[in-house]
Amino acid sequence: MKNRARGSGPGSGNEHARRVLEAYGPWAVVTGASDGMGRALCEHLARAGFNLVMVARRGDVLAELANRLTRECAVETVPMSLDMGRASDIDLLMASVNGRDVGLLVAAAGYGTSGPFAAGTLERELDMLSVNCRAVLVLVHFFASRFMDRRRSAIVMFGSLVGWQGTPYAAHYAATKAYVQVLAEGLRVELAPHNIDILSAAPGPVASGFARRAGMRMGAATSTTAAAADIFRSLGRSGTIVPGALGKLLTYSLAILPRRLRIQVMARVMRGMTGQHEEESKRAR
């Protein structure tokens, strides 16, 4: 379905949404689009008038979302059921944008593992590495090369609060997020002369399907709606954003501590979230 009335849907009166669409539209690519912040950002972008290439593994959920956004926001949507852990699926995504004027990449696909590192399976850790790092690297390189010829464009990448330091019981996940954050910081300066804005989001606990897949018990958490709203409001500038009040509180509280102590604090937090306290208590009996 063609975009019948760009910017005529809900949110068209928002000046920021109008500026973002003018700068980066008419097309955006969002990975991890069926859940969490990827899904919530699709909502914001569609209301602003962006046509969307939407990528996720769960094709049925993705198709339902795409149909609704097309109907409610009068935008064109292209749902693609792909796994960003597979190189061949990444190739399919890159091929799909030929002929489309994409000016915004939101690389939201990713997941975590938790628990004792040596007790996990190497296969799962390697798959997480492929999704969280390799796919991001490939897509950012591909779109940055394309964006060189545009007047202005943007890439949104996702780090995490746990990526600010080593995080026991989520050591490898934290390392993947540190990789993304450092890559974003370097590219931010390198690509600025080409009018490519690099925004990295480093959320704290967010209420989505992430914790369930990672095997963590999450207490207080920022809603995906609130986190995505913060990220959307930050489009148009480069930098790092910590979305949500809870994420900001945790980040700034940890920032005053030496790195060694931050790691110890995160170890205590993760032992509680992954049930390691109970396991250690059982072994000590």
PAZAPA-4460 file (N, C-alpha, C; in steps of 0.05 Angstrom, whole numbers, plus 32768, in hexadecimal, padded with zeros to 4 digits):
% residues 285
    n_x    n_y    n_z   ca_x   ca_y   ca_z    c_x    c_y    c_z   seq   type   mol
   8011   7FE8   8000   8000   8000   8000   8012   8019   8000     1      M     A
   800C   802C   7FEF   801C   8044   7FED   8015   8057   8003     2      K     A
   8028   8068   800A   8024   807C   801E   8011   8092   8013     3      N     A
   7FF7   8090   801A   7FE3   80A1   800E   7FE5   80BE   8017     4      R     A
   7FEC   80C2   8031   7FEB   80DD   803C   8001   80DF   8051     5      A     A
   8019   80E1   8048   802F   80E1   805A   802C   80F7   806F     6      R     A
   802F   80EE   8089   802C   8101   809F   8010   8108   80A6     7      G     A
   7FFC   80FA   8099   7FE0   8101   809F   7FD5   80F0   80B6     8      S     A
   7FE3   80DC   80BF   7FD9   80CB   80D4   7FDE   80D8   80EF     9      G     A
   7FD8   80C8   8105   7FDC   80D2   8120   7FF8   80DC   8124    10      P     A
   7FFB   80F2   8132   8016   80FC   8138   8020   810F   8122    11      G     A
   8010   8115   810D   801A   8125   80F7   801E   8142   80FF    12      S     A
   8011   814A   8115   8015   8166   811E   802E   8169   812F    13      G     A
   803B   8154   8134   8053   8156   8145   806A   8161   8134    14      N     A
   8075   8177   813C   808A   8184   812D   80A3   8173   812B    15      E     A
   80AA   8166   8141   80C2   8154   8141   80BE   813E   812C    16      H     A
   80A7   8131   812D   80A1   811B   811A   80A4   8125   80FD    17      A     A
   809A   813D   80F8   809C   8148   80DD   80B9   814C   80D5    18      R     A
   80C9   8157   80E7   80E5   815C   80E1   80F4   8142   80DC    19      R     A
   80EE   812E   80ED   80FC   8114   80EA   80F5   8107   80CF    20      V     A
   80DB   8108   80C7   80D3   80FD   80AE   80E1   810C   8096    21      L     A
   80E2   8126   8098   80EE   8135   8082   810C   812F   8080    22      E     A
   8119   812A   8097   8135   8125   8097   813C   8109   808E    23      A     A
   812D   80F5   8097   8135   80DA   8093   8122   80C9   8081    24      Y     A
   810B   80D4   807B   80F7   80C4   806C   80FF   80C2   804F    25      G     A
   80EF   80B3   803F   80D5   80A9   8046   80D5   808D   8052    26      P     A
   80EC   807E   8052   80EC   8062   805B   80FE   805F   8073    27      W     A
   80F6   804D   8085   8107   8045   809B   8107   8026   809C    28      A     A
   811E   801B   80A5   8121   7FFE   80A9   8123   7FFA   80C7    29      V     A
   8113   7FE8   80D2   8113   7FE2   80EE   8116   7FC4   80F2    30      V     A
   812C   7FBB   80FF   812F   7F9F   8106   8125   7F9B   8123    31      T     A
   811E   7F82   8129   8112   7F7D   8144   80F7   7F8B   8146    32      G     A
   80E8   7F8B   8130   80D0   7F9C   812F   80B7   7F90   813B    33      A     A
   80B8   7F76   8143   809F   7F69   814D   809B   7F6C   816B    34      S     A
   80AF   7F76   8179   80AD   7F77   8196   80BE   7F8D   81A1    35      D     A
   80B9   7F94   81BB   80CB   7FA7   81C9   80CD   7FC2   81BC    36      G     A
   80E5   7FCD   81BE   80E9   7FE9   81B4   80E8   7FEA   8196    37      M     A
   80EF   7FD4   8188   80EC   7FD4   816B   80D0   7FD8   8162    38      G     A
   80BE   7FCA   816F   80A1   7FCC   8169   8097   7FE8   8170    39      R     A
   809E   7FF2   8188   8094   800C   8190   809F   8022   817E    40      A     A
   80B7   8020   8174   80C2   8034   8162   80B5   8032   8147    41      L     A
   80AD   801B   813E   809D   8019   8126   8083   8029   8128    42      C     A
   8077   8028   813F   805E   8037   8144   8064   8055   8141    43      E     A
   8079   805F   814E   8080   807B   814D   8086   8084   8130    44      H     A
   8096   8074   8122   809E   807B   8107   8086   807B   80F4    45      L     A
   8075   8067   80F6   805D   8066   80E5   804B   807E   80EA    46      A     A
   8047   8085   8103   8037   809D   8109   8043   80B6   80FE    47      R     A
   805E   80B7   80FC   806C   80CE   80F1   806A   80CF   80D2    48      A     A
   8062   80B8   80C6   805F   80B7   80A9   8074   80A7   809A    49      G     A
   8086   8099   80A9   809A   8088   809C   808E   806F   8090    50      F     A
   8096   8068   8077   8092   804D   806D   80A6   803B   807B    51      N     A
   809F   8022   8080   80B0   8011   8090   80B6   7FF6   8083    52      L     A
   80D0   7FEE   8084   80D8   7FD3   8080   80DC   7FC7   809C    53      V     A
   80CC   7FB4   80A3   80CA   7FAA   80BF   80D4   7F8D   80C0    54      M     A
   80E8   7F88   80D1   80F5   7F6E   80D1   80F3   7F62   80ED    55      V     A
   80EC   7F48   80ED   80EB   7F39   8106   80E8   7F1B   80FF    56      A     A
   80ED   7F0A   8112   80EA   7EEE   810D   80CD   7EE5   810D    57      R     A
   80BD   7EF1   811E   80A1   7EE8   8120   8090   7EF5   810B    58      R     A
   808D   7EE7   80F5   8080   7EF2   80DE   8062   7EF8   80E2    59      G     A
   8054   7EE8   80F2   8038   7EEC   80F6   8033   7F06   8106    60      D     A
   8042   7F09   811B   8040   7F21   812C   8048   7F3A   811B    61      V     A
   805C   7F37   810C   8066   7F4E   80FB   8051   7F56   80E7    62      L     A
   8046   7F42   80D9   8032   7F48   80C5   8019   7F56   80D0    63      A     A
   8011   7F4E   80E8   7FFA   7F5B   80F5   8001   7F78   80FC    64      E     A
   8018   7F7D   8106   8021   7F99   810C   8022   7FA9   80F2    65      L     A
   802E   7F9E   80DD   8031   7FAD   80C4   8016   7FB4   80B9    66      A     A
   8004   7FA2   80B9   7FE9   7FA7   80AE   7FDB   7FBD   80BE    67      N     A
   7FDE   7FBD   80D8   7FD1   7FD1   80E8   7FDD   7FED   80E3    68      R     A
   7FF8   7FEE   80E2   8005   8008   80DD   7FFE   8013   80C1    69      L     A
   7FFC   8001   80AD   7FF4   800A   8093   7FD8   8016   8093    70      T     A
   7FC7   8008   80A1   7FAA   8010   80A2   7FA7   802A   80B2    71      R     A
   7FB4   802D   80C9   7FB0   8043   80DA   7FC0   805C   80D3    72      E     A
   7FD7   8058   80C7   7FE9   806F   80C2   7FED   8075   80A5    73      C     A
   7FE1   8066   8093   7FE2   806B   8076   7FFF   806B   806C    74      A     A
   800F   8058   8076   802B   8055   806D   802E   8039   8060    75      V     A
   8043   8037   8051   8049   801D   8044   805B   800D   8057    76      E     A
   8054   7FF4   805B   8064   7FE3   806D   806C   7FC9   805E    77      T     A
   8085   7FC1   8063   808F   7FA8   8058   8099   7F96   806E    78      V     A
   8088   7F84   8078   8091   7F71   808D   80A2   7F5B   8082    79      P     A
   80B9   7F55   808F   80CB   7F40   8086   80D2   7F2E   809D    80      M     A
   80CA   7F15   809B   80D0   7F02   80B0   80EC   7EF7   80AC    81      S     A
   80FF   7F03   80BA   811B   7EFC   80B7   8129   7EF9   80D2    82      L     A
   813E   7EEA   80D3   814E   7EE5   80EB   8169   7EF3   80E6    83      D     A
   816E   7F08   80F7   8187   7F17   80F3   81A0   7F07   80FC    84      M     A
   819C   7EEF   8106   81B2   7EDE   810C   81BC   7ECE   80F4    85      G     A
   81AD   7ED0   80DE   81B5   7EC2   80C5   81BF   7ED6   80B0    86      R     A
   81D6   7ED0   80A6   81E2   7EE2   8092   81D0   7EE4   8079    87      A     A
   81C4   7ECD   8071   81B3   7ECE   8059   819B   7EDF   805D    88      S     A
   8190   7EE0   8075   8179   7EF1   807A   8180   7F0F   807A    89      D     A
   8198   7F15   8084   81A2   7F31   8082   81A4   7F39   8065    90      I     A
   81AE   7F27   8054   81B1   7F2D   8038   8196   7F33   802B    91      D     A
   8181   7F24   8033   8166   7F28   8029   815C   7F44   8031    92      L     A
   8161   7F4C   804A   8159   7F66   8053   8167   7F7C   8042    93      L     A
   8181   7F79   803E   818F   7F8E   802F   8185   7F90   8013    94      M     A
   817F   7F79   8007   8174   7F79   7FEB   8159   7F86   7FEA    95      A     A
   8149   7F84   8000   812E   7F8E   7FFF   812C   7FAC   7FFD    96      S     A
   8141   7FBA   8004   8140   7FD8   8005   8147   7FE4   7FEA    97      V     A
   814F   7FD4   7FD7   8156   7FDF   7FBC   813D   7FEE   7FB1    98      N     A
   8141   8006   7FA8   812B   8015   7F9D   811C   8025   7FB2    99      G     A
   8122   8022   7FCB   8114   8030   7FE0   8127   8045   7FEC   100      R     A
   811D   805D   7FF1   812D   8073   7FFB   812D   8071   801A   101      D     A
   813E   805F   8024   8140   805B   8041   8153   8070   804D   102      V     A
   814A   807D   8062   815C   8091   806E   8160   808C   808C   103      G     A
   8154   8076   8096   8156   8071   80B3   8157   8053   80B8   104      L     A
   816B   804A   80C6   816E   802E   80CF   816B   802E   80ED   105      L     A
   8159   801D   80F7   8156   8018   8114   815D   7FFB   8118   106      V     A
   8176   7FF6   8123   8180   7FDB   8126   8179   7FD1   8142   107      A     A
   8160   7FC9   8146   8156   7FC2   8161   8156   7FA5   8166   108      A     A
   815B   7F94   8153   815B   7F77   8157   8172   7F70   816A   109      A     A
   816D   7F5F   817D   8181   7F56   8190   8175   7F46   81A6   110      G     A
   8185   7F37   81B4   817B   7F29   81CC   8192   7F23   81DF   111      Y     A
   818C   7F19   81F7   81A0   7F15   820B   81A0   7EF9   8215   112      G     A
   81B6   7EF1   8222   81B8   7ED8   8231   81C0   7EE0   824D   113      T     A
   81BB   7ECE   8260   81C3   7ED4   827C   81C9   7EBA   828A   114      S     A
   81D5   7EBE   82A2   81DD   7EA7   82B1   81FB   7EA2   82B0   115      G     A
   8205   7E8D   82BD   8222   7E88   82BC   822B   7E83   829F   116      P     A
   823F   7E91   8297   8249   7E90   827C   8250   7E73   8273   117      F     A
   8260   7E65   8284   826A   7E4B   827D   8254   7E36   827C   118      A     A
   823D   7E3C   8288   8227   7E29   8288   8215   7E2C   826F   119      A     A
   8218   7E41   8261   8208   7E45   8249   8213   7E36   8231   120      G     A
   8203   7E35   821C   820C   7E27   8203   821A   7E3B   81F1   121      T     A
   8230   7E32   81E6   8240   7E43   81D4   822F   7E4A   81BB   122      L     A
   821E   7E38   81B2   820E   7E3D   819A   81FC   7E55   819E   123      E     A
   81EF   7E56   81B6   81DE   7E6D   81BB   81ED   7E87   81BD   124      R     A
   8205   7E86   81CA   8215   7E9E   81CD   821E   7EA8   81B1   125      E     A
   8225   7E96   81A0   822E   7E9E   8185   8217   7EA9   8175   126      L     A
   81FF   7E9E   8179   81E7   7EAA   816B   81E2   7EC6   8175   127      D     A
   81E4   7ECA   818F   81E0   7EE5   819A   81F4   7EF8   818F   128      M     A
   820D   7EEF   818D   8222   7F00   8181   821C   7F08   8165   129      L     A
   8211   7EF5   8155   8209   7EFA   813A   81F3   7F0F   8138   130      S     A
   81DF   7F0D   8149   81C8   7F1F   8148   81D0   7F3B   8153   131      V     A
   81DD   7F3B   816A   81E3   7F54   8178   81FA   7F64   816C   132      N     A
   820D   7F56   8160   8225   7F64   8156   8228   7F61   8137   133      C     A
   8229   7F48   812D   822F   7F45   8111   8219   7F52   80FF   134      R     A
   8200   7F4D   8106   81EA   7F58   80F6   81EB   7F77   80F7   135      A     A
   81F0   7F82   810F   81F2   7F9F   8112   8208   7FAA   8101   136      V     A
   821F   7F9D   8102   8236   7FA6   80F2   8230   7FA6   80D4   137      L     A
   8225   7F8F   80CB   821F   7F8D   80AE   820B   7FA2   80A5   138      V     A
   81F5   7FA5   80B4   81E0   7FB8   80AC   81EA   7FD5   80AE   139      L     A
   81F8   7FDC   80C4   8202   7FF7   80C6   8215   7FFE   80B0   140      V     A
   8227   7FEB   80A9   8239   7FF0   8093   822A   7FF3   8078   141      H     A
   8217   7FE2   8074   8207   7FE4   805B   81F8   7FFE   8058   142      F     A
   81EA   8005   806E   81DA   801E   806C   81EB   8037   806D   143      F     A
   8200   8037   807C   8212   804E   807D   821D   8054   8061   144      A     A
   8224   803F   8052   822E   8042   8037   8219   804E   8025   145      S     A
   8200   8045   8028   81EA   8051   8019   81E4   806E   8021   146      R     A
   81E6   8073   803B   81DE   808D   8045   81F2   80A3   803D   147      F     A
   8209   809C   8033   821C   80B0   802B   8211   80C2   8015   148      M     A
   81FF   80B8   8005   81F4   80C7   7FEF   81DA   80D6   7FF6   149      D     A
   81D1   80D5   800F   81B9   80E3   8017   81BF   80FE   8023   150      R     A
   81AB   810F   8024   81AF   8129   8030   81B3   8125   804E   151      R     A
   81A3   8114   805A   81A5   810E   8077   8199   80F3   807D   152      R     A
   81A3   80E5   8091   819A   80CB   8098   81A1   80C5   80B4   153      S     A
   8198   80AE   80BF   819D   80A7   80DA   819E   8089   80DF   154      A     A
   81AD   8081   80F3   81AE   8065   80FC   81AA   8064   811A   155      I     A
   8198   8054   8123   8194   8050   8140   819E   8034   8147   156      V     A
   81B0   8034   815B   81BC   801B   8164   81B6   8017   8182   157      M     A
   81B7   7FFF   818C   81AF   7FF9   81A7   81C5   7FED   81B8   158      F     A
   81CE   7FFC   81CB   81E0   7FF2   81DF   81CF   7FE9   81F7   159      G     A
   81DA   7FED   820F   81CB   7FE5   8227   81D9   7FF0   823F   160      S     A
   81CB   7FF3   8255   81D7   7FFA   826F   81EC   7FE6   8277   161      L     A
   81E8   7FCD   8271   81FC   7FB9   8279   8216   7FBB   8269   162      V     A
   8215   7FC9   8252   822D   7FCC   8242   8241   7FE1   824C   163      G     A
   823A   7FF0   8261   824C   8004   826B   8264   7FF7   827A   164      W     A
   8261   7FDE   8282   8276   7FD0   8291   8271   7FB2   828E   165      Q     A
   8284   7FA2   8297   8280   7F86   8297   8268   7F7F   82A9   166      G     A
   8258   7F6B   82A1   8240   7F64   82B1   8240   7F46   82B5   167      T     A
   8249   7F3D   82CD   8248   7F21   82D3   822C   7F15   82D0   168      P     A
   822A   7EFD   82C7   8211   7EEE   82C2   8202   7EF9   82AA   169      Y     A
   820D   7F0C   829C   8204   7F14   8282   821D   7F1E   8273   170      A     A
   8233   7F11   8277   824D   7F1B   826E   824E   7F1E   8250   171      A     A
   8245   7F0A   8242   8248   7F0C   8225   8233   7F1F   8219   172      H     A
   821B   7F1F   8224   8207   7F32   821A   8211   7F4F   821E   173      Y     A
   821C   7F54   8236   8226   7F6F   823B   823D   7F76   8228   174      A     A
   824D   7F62   8221   8263   7F67   820E   8259   7F6E   81F2   175      A     A
   8243   7F61   81EA   8238   7F68   81D0   822D   7F84   81CF   176      T     A
   8221   7F8D   81E6   8217   7FA8   81E7   822D   7FBD   81E9   177      K     A
   8243   7FB6   81F6   825A   7FC8   81F7   8265   7FCC   81DA   178      A     A
   8265   7FB7   81CB   826E   7FB8   81AF   825D   7FCC   819F   179      Y     A
   8243   7FCA   81A1   8231   7FDB   8192   8235   7FF8   819B   180      V     A
   8237   7FFD   81B5   823B   8018   81BF   8254   8025   81B5   181      Q     A
   826A   8016   81B6   8284   8021   81AD   8284   8025   818F   182      V     A
   8278   8013   8180   8275   8017   8163   8265   8031   815D   183      L     A
   824F   8035   816B   823F   804C   8167   824E   8066   816D   184      A     A
   825D   8066   8183   826C   807E   818A   8281   8085   8176   185      E     A
   828F   8072   816B   82A3   8077   8156   8296   8081   813C   186      G     A
   8281   8073   8134   8274   807B   811B   8266   8096   811C   187      L     A
   825D   809D   8134   8250   80B7   8138   8261   80CE   812E   188      R     A
   827A   80CD   8135   828D   80E3   812D   8295   80DF   8110   189      V     A
   829A   80C6   8108   82A4   80C1   80ED   8290   80C8   80D7   190      E     A
   8276   80C2   80DD   8262   80C6   80C9   8253   80E1   80CA   191      L     A
   8259   80F0   80DF   824C   810B   80E2   8250   811D   80C9   192      A     A
   8268   811E   80BE   826C   812F   80A6   825A   8127   808E   193      P     A
   8250   810E   808F   823F   8105   8079   8221   8108   8080   194      H     A
   821B   8117   8096   8200   811C   809F   81F1   8102   80A6   195      N     A
   8200   80EF   80B1   81F4   80D6   80BB   81F4   80D7   80D9   196      I     A
   81DD   80D9   80E5   81DA   80DB   8102   81DB   80BE   810E   197      D     A
   81EC   80BA   8122   81ED   80A1   8130   81E2   80A5   814C   198      I     A
   81CC   8098   8152   81C0   8099   816C   81C2   807E   8179   199      L     A
   81CF   807C   8190   81D0   8062   819E   81BE   8064   81B7   200      S     A
   81AD   8050   81BA   819B   804E   81D1   81A7   8039   81E5   201      A     A
   81A9   8041   81FE   81B4   802F   8212   81A0   802B   8229   202      A     A
   818C   801B   8224   8176   8019   8239   817F   8008   8251   203      P     A
   8171   800E   8267   8172   7FFC   827E   815C   7FE7   827C   204      G     A
   8151   7FDE   8292   813C   7FCA   8291   8123   7FD5   8282   205      P     A
   811B   7FC6   826E   8103   7FCE   825E   80F0   7FB6   825E   206      V     A
   80D6   7FBC   8262   80C2   7FA7   8263   80BB   7F9E   8247   207      A     A
   80C8   7F88   823E   80C3   7F7D   8224   80C8   7F5F   8226   208      S     A
   80C9   7F51   820F   80CF   7F35   8210   80EC   7F2E   8214   209      G     A
   80FD   7F42   8218   8119   7F3D   821A   8120   7F2C   8233   210      F     A
   8115   7F34   824A   811C   7F25   8263   8114   7F08   8261   211      A     A
   80FD   7F03   8256   80F4   7EE7   8254   8107   7ED7   8243   212      R     A
   810F   7EE1   822D   8121   7ED2   821B   813D   7ECF   8228   213      R     A
   8145   7EE3   8237   8160   7EE2   8244   8160   7ED2   825D   214      A     A
   8148   7ECA   8267   8147   7EBA   827F   814B   7ECB   8298   215      G     A
   8142   7EE4   8298   8145   7EF6   82AF   812A   7EFD   82BB   216      M     A
   812A   7F02   82D5   8112   7F0C   82E3   8116   7F2A   82E7   217      R     A
   8105   7F39   82DA   8108   7F56   82DB   80F3   7F62   82ED   218      M     A
   80FB   7F73   8300   80E8   7F81   8311   80DF   7F9A   8304   219      G     A
   80E8   7FB1   830F   80E1   7FCB   8303   80ED   7FCD   82E8   220      A     A
   80DE   7FD9   82D5   80E7   7FDB   82B9   80D8   7FF2   82AC   221      A     A
   80E6   7FFF   8299   80DA   8014   8289   80C8   8007   8273   222      T     A
   80B2   8013   826D   80A1   8008   8258   80AE   800D   823D   223      S     A
   80A9   7FFB   822A   80B3   7FFE   820F   80A9   8018   8203   224      T     A
   8090   801F   820A   8084   8038   81FF   8094   8050   8208   225      T     A
   809B   8052   8221   80AA   8069   822B   80C6   8069   8220   226      A     A
   80D3   8052   821E   80EE   8051   8214   80EF   8059   81F6   227      A     A
   80DC   804E   81E7   80DB   8055   81CA   80D5   8072   81C6   228      A     A
   80C4   807E   81D7   80BE   809A   81D4   80D6   80AB   81D8   229      A     A
   80E7   80A4   81EC   8100   80B2   81F1   8112   80B1   81D8   230      D     A
   8114   8099   81CD   8126   8095   81B6   811B   80A5   819E   231      I     A
   8101   80A4   8199   80F6   80B3   8183   80FA   80D1   8186   232      F     A
   80F7   80DB   819E   80FC   80F7   81A3   8119   80FF   819E   233      R     A
   812B   80EC   81A0   8147   80F1   819C   8151   80EF   8180   234      S     A
   813F   80E6   816E   8146   80E5   8151   814B   8101   8147   235      L     A
   8160   8104   8138   8167   811E   812E   8180   8129   813B   236      G     A
   818B   811A   814E   81A4   8122   815A   81B5   8108   815E   237      R     A
   81CF   810C   815E   81E0   80F5   8164   81E7   80F5   8181   238      S     A
   81ED   80DE   818C   81F4   80DC   81A8   81EB   80C1   81B3   239      G     A
   81ED   80BF   81CD   81E4   80A7   81DC   81CD   80B0   81ED   240      T     A
   81B7   80A1   81EC   81A0   80A6   81FD   819C   808E   8210   241      I     A
   8195   8094   8229   818D   807F   823C   816F   8083   823F   242      V     A
   815F   8073   8231   8142   8078   8232   8135   806F   824C   243      P     A
   8121   807E   8255   8112   8076   826D   811F   8081   8286   244      G     A
   810E   8089   8299   8118   8094   82B2   8128   807F   82C2   245      A     A
   811F   8066   82C2   812E   8052   82D2   814A   804D   82C6   246      L     A
   814C   804C   82AC   8166   8048   829F   8179   805E   82A6   247      G     A
   816E   8077   82A6   817F   808E   82AD   8188   808D   82CA   248      K     A
   8176   8086   82DC   817D   8084   82F8   8193   806F   82FD   249      L     A
   8190   8058   82F1   81A4   8043   82F5   81BF   804A   82E8   250      L     A
   81BE   8056   82D1   81D7   805E   82C3   81E6   8073   82D3   251      T     A
   81D8   8088   82DC   81E6   809D   82EB   81EE   8094   8306   252      Y     A
   81DF   8081   8313   81E7   8077   832D   8201   8066   832A   253      S     A
   8203   8057   8315   821B   8046   8311   8233   8057   8308   254      L     A
   822E   806D   82FA   8243   807C   82ED   8256   8088   8302   255      A     A
   824D   808D   831A   825E   8099   832E   8271   8085   833B   256      I     A
   826D   806C   8336   827E   8057   8342   8295   8050   8330   257      L     A
   82AC   8047   833B   82C2   803D   832B   82B8   8024   831C   258      P     A
   82C4   801F   8305   82BC   8009   82F4   82BC   7FEE   8303   259      R     A
   82D0   7FEA   8314   82D1   7FD1   8323   82B9   7FCD   8334   260      R     A
   82B0   7FE2   8342   8298   7FE1   8353   827F   7FDE   8343   261      L     A
   827E   7FEB   832B   8266   7FE7   831A   8262   7FCA   8313   262      R     A
   8278   7FBD   830D   8277   7FA0   8305   826C   7F90   831D   263      I     A
   8275   7F96   8335   826C   7F88   834C   824E   7F8D   8351   264      Q     A
   8245   7FA6   834E   8229   7FAC   8350   8218   7F9D   833C   265      V     A
   8222   7F9C   8323   8213   7F8E   830E   8212   7F70   8314   266      M     A
   8227   7F66   8320   8227   7F49   8327   8211   7F43   833B   267      A     A
   820E   7F54   834F   81F8   7F50   8363   81DD   7F52   8356   268      R     A
   81DA   7F66   8344   81C0   7F6A   8336   81B9   7F51   8325   269      V     A
   81CD   7F48   8316   81C8   7F32   8304   81C4   7F18   8312   270      M     A
   81D1   7F14   8329   81CD   7EFC   8339   81B0   7EFA   8342   271      R     A
   81A4   7F11   8349   8188   7F12   8351   8176   7F0E   8339   272      G     A
   817C   7F1A   8322   816A   7F18   830B   816B   7EFC   82FE   273      M     A
   8181   7EEE   8301   8183   7ED4   82F4   8180   7EBD   8307   274      T     A
   817A   7EC3   8321   8176   7EAD   8334   818F   7EA0   833E   275      G     A
   81A6   7EAE   833A   81BF   7EA2   8343   81C1   7EA2   8362   276      Q     A
   81B4   7EB5   836F   81B4   7EB5   838C   81A9   7E9B   8397   277      H     A
   8192   7E93   838C   8185   7E7A   8395   8197   7E62   838F   278      E     A
   81A3   7E61   8377   81B4   7E4B   8370   81CC   7E49   8383   279      E     A
   81D9   7E60   8388   81F0   7E60   839A   81E8   7E58   83B6   280      E     A
   81D0   7E60   83BF   81C7   7E59   83DA   81C3   7E3B   83DC   281      S     A
   81B8   7E2F   83C7   81B3   7E12   83C7   81CD   7E03   83C9   282      K     A
   81E1   7E0C   83B9   81FB   7DFE   83B9   8209   7E00   83D3   283      R     A
   8204   7E17   83E2   8211   7E1B   83FB   8205   7E0B   8412   284      A     A
   81EE   7E00   840E   81E1   7DF0   8424   81EE   7DD5   8427   285      R     A
***
